[in-house]
Amino acid sequence: MHQSIKIIIVLLFFAKSFATETKPIKDVPPFFFTKAEFVNASTTRIPFKVIDQLIVVEVEILDEVGDFIIDTGSEALILNSVHFKTTRNFIDESEQKSGINDNIEDVKEKHLNLLSINDISLEKLNADVIDLSHIEKTKKIKLLGIIGYSILKNFEVFIDMHLNQLTITRIDKKGNKLSDKVYAETIEDSIDFNLKKHTIILDAYVGDKKVVFGLDTGAEYNQLNKNLDSEILDYFYPSRELKLTGASGKKKKVLAGKLYRVKLTDSIYFGPMKTVITNLRKMNTAFGTNLDGVLGFEFFKQKRTIINYRKKKLYFIANPITEP
């Protein structure tokens, strides 16, 4: 299994097959983050937009400008087949891509020559080509693709919801930054995580009960497994129902509300977070995990977070002090 295609709340869809391709291309040329700001030879800052609780960056490719979603829950770099025509140069994949509710079929892989982030380049990339037209329509953006783990693992990634920007800096094989002059801010805390394939796994607590969460920038709301102990679910306060759509477009109603008393350690804790109750059984089966829930946008909204995949560590930057 190549990448995670997750349930994303309300109207974010992944379809099973390609839409009609409109732009014939024989190969995918380099693409560029249009608004990236150079910091040093190994570091750049990229401003992002928040669209329906998704992190979206602007990219230029084939003389067109469009959007990519930053999604730690996706293993691969994904291209939207609406904008990238499949040709003989594509390599057919025999395996299926699994989601929580469905298997995703008809995924093809394409080799990319270059990703350029100012002077920071990655060569010989692979990309999956999937129909993302439902996301494009419902989010009302020109969605060119999704940037996932296969790209992000090469950098230390600072996701700053306070400034709406990513700071990414190249790291060596041990996860050490190539430059010491990266962050003006002070790191106030850190925690280790486990990596299951490409999924960040965090040990956490709800109240005084230990739980295991996945961390995913592509989850618009947190997700909590409905089969959890009632003592954990007691900290979930429901407020309404939402329509949740799986990978093939199947819809079901879920209970939405807020989850209280979540903490990673005694010093790393969270205020109430928007959460839905759902069944994570198929996701756990697909990815060989045993998650009690998923932390998404709500996590990053409260914590200015640095991800270092090679060190398997999260770092947290202090929130700015605001005047009352």
Contacts in CASP RR format, 6 or more apart in sequence:
PFRMAT RR
TARGET T0000
AUTHOR 0000-0000-0000
METHOD contacts of the structure
MODEL  1
MHQSIKIIIVLLFFAKSFATETKPIKDVPPFFFTKAEFVNASTTRIPFKV
IDQLIVVEVEILDEVGDFIIDTGSEALILNSVHFKTTRNFIDESEQKSGI
NDNIEDVKEKHLNLLSINDISLEKLNADVIDLSHIEKTKKIKLLGIIGYS
ILKNFEVFIDMHLNQLTITRIDKKGNKLSDKVYAETIEDSIDFNLKKHTI
ILDAYVGDKKVVFGLDTGAEYNQLNKNLDSEILDYFYPSRELKLTGASGK
KKKVLAGKLYRVKLTDSIYFGPMKTVITNLRKMNTAFGTNLDGVLGFEFF
KQKRTIINYRKKKLYFIANPITEP
1 95 0 8 1.000
1 96 0 8 1.000
1 97 0 8 1.000
1 98 0 8 1.000
1 197 0 8 1.000
1 286 0 8 1.000
1 287 0 8 1.000
2 75 0 8 1.000
2 76 0 8 1.000
2 93 0 8 1.000
2 95 0 8 1.000
2 97 0 8 1.000
2 107 0 8 1.000
2 109 0 8 1.000
2 128 0 8 1.000
3 73 0 8 1.000
3 74 0 8 1.000
3 75 0 8 1.000
3 76 0 8 1.000
3 78 0 8 1.000
3 97 0 8 1.000
3 128 0 8 1.000
3 148 0 8 1.000
3 149 0 8 1.000
3 198 0 8 1.000
4 73 0 8 1.000
4 74 0 8 1.000
4 75 0 8 1.000
4 99 0 8 1.000
4 198 0 8 1.000
4 199 0 8 1.000
4 216 0 8 1.000
4 283 0 8 1.000
4 287 0 8 1.000
5 14 0 8 1.000
5 74 0 8 1.000
5 97 0 8 1.000
5 98 0 8 1.000
5 99 0 8 1.000
5 104 0 8 1.000
5 130 0 8 1.000
5 247 0 8 1.000
6 73 0 8 1.000
6 99 0 8 1.000
6 100 0 8 1.000
6 216 0 8 1.000
6 218 0 8 1.000
6 219 0 8 1.000
6 283 0 8 1.000
6 294 0 8 1.000
7 99 0 8 1.000
7 100 0 8 1.000
7 101 0 8 1.000
7 223 0 8 1.000
7 244 0 8 1.000
7 245 0 8 1.000
7 246 0 8 1.000
7 247 0 8 1.000
7 278 0 8 1.000
7 283 0 8 1.000
8 218 0 8 1.000
8 219 0 8 1.000
8 220 0 8 1.000
8 245 0 8 1.000
9 219 0 8 1.000
9 220 0 8 1.000
9 221 0 8 1.000
9 242 0 8 1.000
9 244 0 8 1.000
9 276 0 8 1.000
10 52 0 8 1.000
10 220 0 8 1.000
10 242 0 8 1.000
10 243 0 8 1.000
10 244 0 8 1.000
10 245 0 8 1.000
11 134 0 8 1.000
11 138 0 8 1.000
11 243 0 8 1.000
11 245 0 8 1.000
12 52 0 8 1.000
12 54 0 8 1.000
12 134 0 8 1.000
12 135 0 8 1.000
12 138 0 8 1.000
12 139 0 8 1.000
12 220 0 8 1.000
12 245 0 8 1.000
13 134 0 8 1.000
13 135 0 8 1.000
13 138 0 8 1.000
13 245 0 8 1.000
13 246 0 8 1.000
13 247 0 8 1.000
13 249 0 8 1.000
14 99 0 8 1.000
14 104 0 8 1.000
14 130 0 8 1.000
14 131 0 8 1.000
14 132 0 8 1.000
14 134 0 8 1.000
14 135 0 8 1.000
14 246 0 8 1.000
14 247 0 8 1.000
15 130 0 8 1.000
15 131 0 8 1.000
15 132 0 8 1.000
15 133 0 8 1.000
15 134 0 8 1.000
15 247 0 8 1.000
15 248 0 8 1.000
15 249 0 8 1.000
16 102 0 8 1.000
16 104 0 8 1.000
16 105 0 8 1.000
16 106 0 8 1.000
16 247 0 8 1.000
16 248 0 8 1.000
17 105 0 8 1.000
17 106 0 8 1.000
17 131 0 8 1.000
18 81 0 8 1.000
18 86 0 8 1.000
18 106 0 8 1.000
18 129 0 8 1.000
18 130 0 8 1.000
18 131 0 8 1.000
19 81 0 8 1.000
19 82 0 8 1.000
19 131 0 8 1.000
19 133 0 8 1.000
21 81 0 8 1.000
21 82 0 8 1.000
21 84 0 8 1.000
21 85 0 8 1.000
21 86 0 8 1.000
22 82 0 8 1.000
22 83 0 8 1.000
22 85 0 8 1.000
23 62 0 8 1.000
23 83 0 8 1.000
23 84 0 8 1.000
23 85 0 8 1.000
24 85 0 8 1.000
24 87 0 8 1.000
25 62 0 8 1.000
25 84 0 8 1.000
25 85 0 8 1.000
25 87 0 8 1.000
26 87 0 8 1.000
26 89 0 8 1.000
27 89 0 8 1.000
27 113 0 8 1.000
28 61 0 8 1.000
28 79 0 8 1.000
28 84 0 8 1.000
28 110 0 8 1.000
28 112 0 8 1.000
28 113 0 8 1.000
28 127 0 8 1.000
29 61 0 8 1.000
29 62 0 8 1.000
29 113 0 8 1.000
29 114 0 8 1.000
30 61 0 8 1.000
30 113 0 8 1.000
30 114 0 8 1.000
30 115 0 8 1.000
30 116 0 8 1.000
31 59 0 8 1.000
31 60 0 8 1.000
31 61 0 8 1.000
31 115 0 8 1.000
31 116 0 8 1.000
31 144 0 8 1.000
32 59 0 8 1.000
32 60 0 8 1.000
32 61 0 8 1.000
32 116 0 8 1.000
32 117 0 8 1.000
33 44 0 8 1.000
33 46 0 8 1.000
33 57 0 8 1.000
33 58 0 8 1.000
33 59 0 8 1.000
33 116 0 8 1.000
33 117 0 8 1.000
33 118 0 8 1.000
34 58 0 8 1.000
34 59 0 8 1.000
34 60 0 8 1.000
34 65 0 8 1.000
35 46 0 8 1.000
35 47 0 8 1.000
35 58 0 8 1.000
36 44 0 8 1.000
36 45 0 8 1.000
36 46 0 8 1.000
36 117 0 8 1.000
36 118 0 8 1.000
37 44 0 8 1.000
37 45 0 8 1.000
37 46 0 8 1.000
37 47 0 8 1.000
38 44 0 8 1.000
38 118 0 8 1.000
38 119 0 8 1.000
39 45 0 8 1.000
39 167 0 8 1.000
39 169 0 8 1.000
39 182 0 8 1.000
40 179 0 8 1.000
40 181 0 8 1.000
40 182 0 8 1.000
41 119 0 8 1.000
41 178 0 8 1.000
41 179 0 8 1.000
42 120 0 8 1.000
42 169 0 8 1.000
42 170 0 8 1.000
42 177 0 8 1.000
42 178 0 8 1.000
42 179 0 8 1.000
43 120 0 8 1.000
43 167 0 8 1.000
43 168 0 8 1.000
43 169 0 8 1.000
43 170 0 8 1.000
43 179 0 8 1.000
43 182 0 8 1.000
44 117 0 8 1.000
44 118 0 8 1.000
44 120 0 8 1.000
44 167 0 8 1.000
44 168 0 8 1.000
44 169 0 8 1.000
45 165 0 8 1.000
45 166 0 8 1.000
45 167 0 8 1.000
45 168 0 8 1.000
46 57 0 8 1.000
46 117 0 8 1.000
46 165 0 8 1.000
46 166 0 8 1.000
46 167 0 8 1.000
46 168 0 8 1.000
47 57 0 8 1.000
47 164 0 8 1.000
47 165 0 8 1.000
48 55 0 8 1.000
48 56 0 8 1.000
48 57 0 8 1.000
48 70 0 8 1.000
48 164 0 8 1.000
48 165 0 8 1.000
48 166 0 8 1.000
49 55 0 8 1.000
49 56 0 8 1.000
49 57 0 8 1.000
49 58 0 8 1.000
49 67 0 8 1.000
49 164 0 8 1.000
50 56 0 8 1.000
50 161 0 8 1.000
50 164 0 8 1.000
51 67 0 8 1.000
51 139 0 8 1.000
51 141 0 8 1.000
52 139 0 8 1.000
52 220 0 8 1.000
53 220 0 8 1.000
53 221 0 8 1.000
53 297 0 8 1.000
54 69 0 8 1.000
54 139 0 8 1.000
54 218 0 8 1.000
54 220 0 8 1.000
54 297 0 8 1.000
55 69 0 8 1.000
55 70 0 8 1.000
55 71 0 8 1.000
55 159 0 8 1.000
55 166 0 8 1.000
55 217 0 8 1.000
55 218 0 8 1.000
55 297 0 8 1.000
55 300 0 8 1.000
56 67 0 8 1.000
56 68 0 8 1.000
56 69 0 8 1.000
56 70 0 8 1.000
56 141 0 8 1.000
57 67 0 8 1.000
57 68 0 8 1.000
57 70 0 8 1.000
57 147 0 8 1.000
57 166 0 8 1.000
58 65 0 8 1.000
58 66 0 8 1.000
58 67 0 8 1.000
59 65 0 8 1.000
59 66 0 8 1.000
59 67 0 8 1.000
59 68 0 8 1.000
59 144 0 8 1.000
60 66 0 8 1.000
61 144 0 8 1.000
64 83 0 8 1.000
64 142 0 8 1.000
64 144 0 8 1.000
65 142 0 8 1.000
66 141 0 8 1.000
66 142 0 8 1.000
66 143 0 8 1.000
66 144 0 8 1.000
67 141 0 8 1.000
67 142 0 8 1.000
67 143 0 8 1.000
67 144 0 8 1.000
67 145 0 8 1.000
68 143 0 8 1.000
68 144 0 8 1.000
68 145 0 8 1.000
68 146 0 8 1.000
68 147 0 8 1.000
69 135 0 8 1.000
69 143 0 8 1.000
69 145 0 8 1.000
69 146 0 8 1.000
69 147 0 8 1.000
69 218 0 8 1.000
70 147 0 8 1.000
70 148 0 8 1.000
70 152 0 8 1.000
70 159 0 8 1.000
70 166 0 8 1.000
70 217 0 8 1.000
70 218 0 8 1.000
71 146 0 8 1.000
71 147 0 8 1.000
71 148 0 8 1.000
71 216 0 8 1.000
71 217 0 8 1.000
71 218 0 8 1.000
72 148 0 8 1.000
72 149 0 8 1.000
72 152 0 8 1.000
72 198 0 8 1.000
72 200 0 8 1.000
72 215 0 8 1.000
72 216 0 8 1.000
72 217 0 8 1.000
72 218 0 8 1.000
72 307 0 8 1.000
73 148 0 8 1.000
73 149 0 8 1.000
73 198 0 8 1.000
73 199 0 8 1.000
73 216 0 8 1.000
73 217 0 8 1.000
73 218 0 8 1.000
73 219 0 8 1.000
74 146 0 8 1.000
74 147 0 8 1.000
74 148 0 8 1.000
74 149 0 8 1.000
74 198 0 8 1.000
74 218 0 8 1.000
75 148 0 8 1.000
75 149 0 8 1.000
75 150 0 8 1.000
75 197 0 8 1.000
75 198 0 8 1.000
76 126 0 8 1.000
76 127 0 8 1.000
76 128 0 8 1.000
76 148 0 8 1.000
76 149 0 8 1.000
76 150 0 8 1.000
77 112 0 8 1.000
77 115 0 8 1.000
77 125 0 8 1.000
77 126 0 8 1.000
77 127 0 8 1.000
77 128 0 8 1.000
77 145 0 8 1.000
77 146 0 8 1.000
77 147 0 8 1.000
77 148 0 8 1.000
77 150 0 8 1.000
77 151 0 8 1.000
78 127 0 8 1.000
78 128 0 8 1.000
78 129 0 8 1.000
78 130 0 8 1.000
78 132 0 8 1.000
78 145 0 8 1.000
78 146 0 8 1.000
78 148 0 8 1.000
79 110 0 8 1.000
79 127 0 8 1.000
79 128 0 8 1.000
79 129 0 8 1.000
79 130 0 8 1.000
79 144 0 8 1.000
79 145 0 8 1.000
80 129 0 8 1.000
80 130 0 8 1.000
80 131 0 8 1.000
80 132 0 8 1.000
80 133 0 8 1.000
80 136 0 8 1.000
80 143 0 8 1.000
80 144 0 8 1.000
80 145 0 8 1.000
81 129 0 8 1.000
81 130 0 8 1.000
81 131 0 8 1.000
81 132 0 8 1.000
82 131 0 8 1.000
82 132 0 8 1.000
82 133 0 8 1.000
82 136 0 8 1.000
83 142 0 8 1.000
83 144 0 8 1.000
84 110 0 8 1.000
84 129 0 8 1.000
86 108 0 8 1.000
86 129 0 8 1.000
89 110 0 8 1.000
89 111 0 8 1.000
90 108 0 8 1.000
90 109 0 8 1.000
90 110 0 8 1.000
90 129 0 8 1.000
91 108 0 8 1.000
91 109 0 8 1.000
91 110 0 8 1.000
91 111 0 8 1.000
92 108 0 8 1.000
93 107 0 8 1.000
93 108 0 8 1.000
93 109 0 8 1.000
93 128 0 8 1.000
96 103 0 8 1.000
96 104 0 8 1.000
96 105 0 8 1.000
96 107 0 8 1.000
97 103 0 8 1.000
97 104 0 8 1.000
97 105 0 8 1.000
97 107 0 8 1.000
97 128 0 8 1.000
97 130 0 8 1.000
98 104 0 8 1.000
98 282 0 8 1.000
98 286 0 8 1.000
98 287 0 8 1.000
99 246 0 8 1.000
99 247 0 8 1.000
99 282 0 8 1.000
99 283 0 8 1.000
99 286 0 8 1.000
100 246 0 8 1.000
100 247 0 8 1.000
100 278 0 8 1.000
100 280 0 8 1.000
100 282 0 8 1.000
100 283 0 8 1.000
100 286 0 8 1.000
101 246 0 8 1.000
101 247 0 8 1.000
101 248 0 8 1.000
101 250 0 8 1.000
101 282 0 8 1.000
102 246 0 8 1.000
102 247 0 8 1.000
102 248 0 8 1.000
102 249 0 8 1.000
102 250 0 8 1.000
103 247 0 8 1.000
104 130 0 8 1.000
104 247 0 8 1.000
104 248 0 8 1.000
107 128 0 8 1.000
107 129 0 8 1.000
107 130 0 8 1.000
108 128 0 8 1.000
108 129 0 8 1.000
109 126 0 8 1.000
109 127 0 8 1.000
109 128 0 8 1.000
109 129 0 8 1.000
110 126 0 8 1.000
110 127 0 8 1.000
110 128 0 8 1.000
110 129 0 8 1.000
111 124 0 8 1.000
111 125 0 8 1.000
111 126 0 8 1.000
111 127 0 8 1.000
112 124 0 8 1.000
112 125 0 8 1.000
112 126 0 8 1.000
112 127 0 8 1.000
113 123 0 8 1.000
113 124 0 8 1.000
113 125 0 8 1.000
114 121 0 8 1.000
114 122 0 8 1.000
114 123 0 8 1.000
114 125 0 8 1.000
115 121 0 8 1.000
115 122 0 8 1.000
115 123 0 8 1.000
115 125 0 8 1.000
115 151 0 8 1.000
117 168 0 8 1.000
120 168 0 8 1.000
120 170 0 8 1.000
122 151 0 8 1.000
122 154 0 8 1.000
125 150 0 8 1.000
125 151 0 8 1.000
126 150 0 8 1.000
132 143 0 8 1.000
132 145 0 8 1.000
132 146 0 8 1.000
134 249 0 8 1.000
135 143 0 8 1.000
136 142 0 8 1.000
136 143 0 8 1.000
148 198 0 8 1.000
149 198 0 8 1.000
149 309 0 8 1.000
150 198 0 8 1.000
152 168 0 8 1.000
152 307 0 8 1.000
152 309 0 8 1.000
153 198 0 8 1.000
153 309 0 8 1.000
153 310 0 8 1.000
154 170 0 8 1.000
154 171 0 8 1.000
155 168 0 8 1.000
155 169 0 8 1.000
155 170 0 8 1.000
155 171 0 8 1.000
156 168 0 8 1.000
156 169 0 8 1.000
156 171 0 8 1.000
156 175 0 8 1.000
156 177 0 8 1.000
156 182 0 8 1.000
156 306 0 8 1.000
156 307 0 8 1.000
156 308 0 8 1.000
157 166 0 8 1.000
157 167 0 8 1.000
157 168 0 8 1.000
157 306 0 8 1.000
157 307 0 8 1.000
157 308 0 8 1.000
158 166 0 8 1.000
158 167 0 8 1.000
158 168 0 8 1.000
158 183 0 8 1.000
158 304 0 8 1.000
158 305 0 8 1.000
158 306 0 8 1.000
158 317 0 8 1.000
159 166 0 8 1.000
159 217 0 8 1.000
159 300 0 8 1.000
159 304 0 8 1.000
159 305 0 8 1.000
159 306 0 8 1.000
159 307 0 8 1.000
160 166 0 8 1.000
160 167 0 8 1.000
160 304 0 8 1.000
160 317 0 8 1.000
161 300 0 8 1.000
161 301 0 8 1.000
161 304 0 8 1.000
162 304 0 8 1.000
162 319 0 8 1.000
162 320 0 8 1.000
167 182 0 8 1.000
167 183 0 8 1.000
169 177 0 8 1.000
169 178 0 8 1.000
169 179 0 8 1.000
169 182 0 8 1.000
170 177 0 8 1.000
170 178 0 8 1.000
171 177 0 8 1.000
171 178 0 8 1.000
171 308 0 8 1.000
171 310 0 8 1.000
172 178 0 8 1.000
173 310 0 8 1.000
174 310 0 8 1.000
174 311 0 8 1.000
175 308 0 8 1.000
175 310 0 8 1.000
175 311 0 8 1.000
183 306 0 8 1.000
183 317 0 8 1.000
185 304 0 8 1.000
185 317 0 8 1.000
185 318 0 8 1.000
186 317 0 8 1.000
186 318 0 8 1.000
187 306 0 8 1.000
187 315 0 8 1.000
187 316 0 8 1.000
187 317 0 8 1.000
188 316 0 8 1.000
188 317 0 8 1.000
188 318 0 8 1.000
189 265 0 8 1.000
189 267 0 8 1.000
189 268 0 8 1.000
189 315 0 8 1.000
189 316 0 8 1.000
190 313 0 8 1.000
190 314 0 8 1.000
190 315 0 8 1.000
190 316 0 8 1.000
191 202 0 8 1.000
191 264 0 8 1.000
191 265 0 8 1.000
191 268 0 8 1.000
191 313 0 8 1.000
191 314 0 8 1.000
191 316 0 8 1.000
192 312 0 8 1.000
192 313 0 8 1.000
192 314 0 8 1.000
193 200 0 8 1.000
193 201 0 8 1.000
193 202 0 8 1.000
193 215 0 8 1.000
193 312 0 8 1.000
193 313 0 8 1.000
193 314 0 8 1.000
194 200 0 8 1.000
194 201 0 8 1.000
194 202 0 8 1.000
194 312 0 8 1.000
195 201 0 8 1.000
195 309 0 8 1.000
195 312 0 8 1.000
196 287 0 8 1.000
196 288 0 8 1.000
196 289 0 8 1.000
197 287 0 8 1.000
199 214 0 8 1.000
199 215 0 8 1.000
199 216 0 8 1.000
199 287 0 8 1.000
199 289 0 8 1.000
200 214 0 8 1.000
200 215 0 8 1.000
200 216 0 8 1.000
200 307 0 8 1.000
200 314 0 8 1.000
201 212 0 8 1.000
201 213 0 8 1.000
201 214 0 8 1.000
201 215 0 8 1.000
201 289 0 8 1.000
201 291 0 8 1.000
202 212 0 8 1.000
202 213 0 8 1.000
202 214 0 8 1.000
202 215 0 8 1.000
202 264 0 8 1.000
202 295 0 8 1.000
202 314 0 8 1.000
203 210 0 8 1.000
203 211 0 8 1.000
203 212 0 8 1.000
203 264 0 8 1.000
204 210 0 8 1.000
204 211 0 8 1.000
204 212 0 8 1.000
204 213 0 8 1.000
204 262 0 8 1.000
204 263 0 8 1.000
204 264 0 8 1.000
204 295 0 8 1.000
205 211 0 8 1.000
205 261 0 8 1.000
205 262 0 8 1.000
205 263 0 8 1.000
205 264 0 8 1.000
206 232 0 8 1.000
206 235 0 8 1.000
206 259 0 8 1.000
206 261 0 8 1.000
206 262 0 8 1.000
207 232 0 8 1.000
207 235 0 8 1.000
207 261 0 8 1.000
207 262 0 8 1.000
207 263 0 8 1.000
209 229 0 8 1.000
209 231 0 8 1.000
209 232 0 8 1.000
211 228 0 8 1.000
211 232 0 8 1.000
211 292 0 8 1.000
211 293 0 8 1.000
212 289 0 8 1.000
212 290 0 8 1.000
212 291 0 8 1.000
212 292 0 8 1.000
212 293 0 8 1.000
213 291 0 8 1.000
213 292 0 8 1.000
213 293 0 8 1.000
213 294 0 8 1.000
213 295 0 8 1.000
214 289 0 8 1.000
214 291 0 8 1.000
214 293 0 8 1.000
214 294 0 8 1.000
214 295 0 8 1.000
215 294 0 8 1.000
215 295 0 8 1.000
215 296 0 8 1.000
215 299 0 8 1.000
215 314 0 8 1.000
216 294 0 8 1.000
216 295 0 8 1.000
216 296 0 8 1.000
217 296 0 8 1.000
217 297 0 8 1.000
217 300 0 8 1.000
218 296 0 8 1.000
218 297 0 8 1.000
219 294 0 8 1.000
219 295 0 8 1.000
219 296 0 8 1.000
219 297 0 8 1.000
220 296 0 8 1.000
220 297 0 8 1.000
221 256 0 8 1.000
221 274 0 8 1.000
221 275 0 8 1.000
221 276 0 8 1.000
221 296 0 8 1.000
221 297 0 8 1.000
221 298 0 8 1.000
222 259 0 8 1.000
222 273 0 8 1.000
222 274 0 8 1.000
222 275 0 8 1.000
222 276 0 8 1.000
222 293 0 8 1.000
222 294 0 8 1.000
222 295 0 8 1.000
222 296 0 8 1.000
222 298 0 8 1.000
222 299 0 8 1.000
223 275 0 8 1.000
223 276 0 8 1.000
223 277 0 8 1.000
223 278 0 8 1.000
223 280 0 8 1.000
223 293 0 8 1.000
223 294 0 8 1.000
224 232 0 8 1.000
224 233 0 8 1.000
224 236 0 8 1.000
224 259 0 8 1.000
224 275 0 8 1.000
224 276 0 8 1.000
224 277 0 8 1.000
224 278 0 8 1.000
224 292 0 8 1.000
224 293 0 8 1.000
225 277 0 8 1.000
225 278 0 8 1.000
225 279 0 8 1.000
225 280 0 8 1.000
225 291 0 8 1.000
225 292 0 8 1.000
225 293 0 8 1.000
226 233 0 8 1.000
226 277 0 8 1.000
226 278 0 8 1.000
226 279 0 8 1.000
227 279 0 8 1.000
227 281 0 8 1.000
228 292 0 8 1.000
232 292 0 8 1.000
233 277 0 8 1.000
235 259 0 8 1.000
235 260 0 8 1.000
235 261 0 8 1.000
235 262 0 8 1.000
236 257 0 8 1.000
236 258 0 8 1.000
236 259 0 8 1.000
236 260 0 8 1.000
236 275 0 8 1.000
236 277 0 8 1.000
237 257 0 8 1.000
237 258 0 8 1.000
237 259 0 8 1.000
237 260 0 8 1.000
237 272 0 8 1.000
238 255 0 8 1.000
238 256 0 8 1.000
238 257 0 8 1.000
238 277 0 8 1.000
239 256 0 8 1.000
239 257 0 8 1.000
239 258 0 8 1.000
240 255 0 8 1.000
240 256 0 8 1.000
240 257 0 8 1.000
241 253 0 8 1.000
241 254 0 8 1.000
241 255 0 8 1.000
241 256 0 8 1.000
242 253 0 8 1.000
242 254 0 8 1.000
242 256 0 8 1.000
242 276 0 8 1.000
243 251 0 8 1.000
243 252 0 8 1.000
243 253 0 8 1.000
243 254 0 8 1.000
244 251 0 8 1.000
244 252 0 8 1.000
244 253 0 8 1.000
244 254 0 8 1.000
244 276 0 8 1.000
244 278 0 8 1.000
245 251 0 8 1.000
254 276 0 8 1.000
254 277 0 8 1.000
254 278 0 8 1.000
255 276 0 8 1.000
255 277 0 8 1.000
256 274 0 8 1.000
256 275 0 8 1.000
256 276 0 8 1.000
256 277 0 8 1.000
257 274 0 8 1.000
257 275 0 8 1.000
257 276 0 8 1.000
258 272 0 8 1.000
258 273 0 8 1.000
258 274 0 8 1.000
258 275 0 8 1.000
259 272 0 8 1.000
259 273 0 8 1.000
259 275 0 8 1.000
260 271 0 8 1.000
260 272 0 8 1.000
262 269 0 8 1.000
262 270 0 8 1.000
262 271 0 8 1.000
262 273 0 8 1.000
262 295 0 8 1.000
263 269 0 8 1.000
263 270 0 8 1.000
268 303 0 8 1.000
268 316 0 8 1.000
270 298 0 8 1.000
270 299 0 8 1.000
270 302 0 8 1.000
270 303 0 8 1.000
271 302 0 8 1.000
273 295 0 8 1.000
273 298 0 8 1.000
273 299 0 8 1.000
273 302 0 8 1.000
274 298 0 8 1.000
275 298 0 8 1.000
280 291 0 8 1.000
280 292 0 8 1.000
280 293 0 8 1.000
280 294 0 8 1.000
283 289 0 8 1.000
283 291 0 8 1.000
284 290 0 8 1.000
284 291 0 8 1.000
299 305 0 8 1.000
303 316 0 8 1.000
304 316 0 8 1.000
304 317 0 8 1.000
304 318 0 8 1.000
304 319 0 8 1.000
305 314 0 8 1.000
305 315 0 8 1.000
305 316 0 8 1.000
305 317 0 8 1.000
306 314 0 8 1.000
306 315 0 8 1.000
306 316 0 8 1.000
306 317 0 8 1.000
307 314 0 8 1.000
308 314 0 8 1.000
308 315 0 8 1.000
END
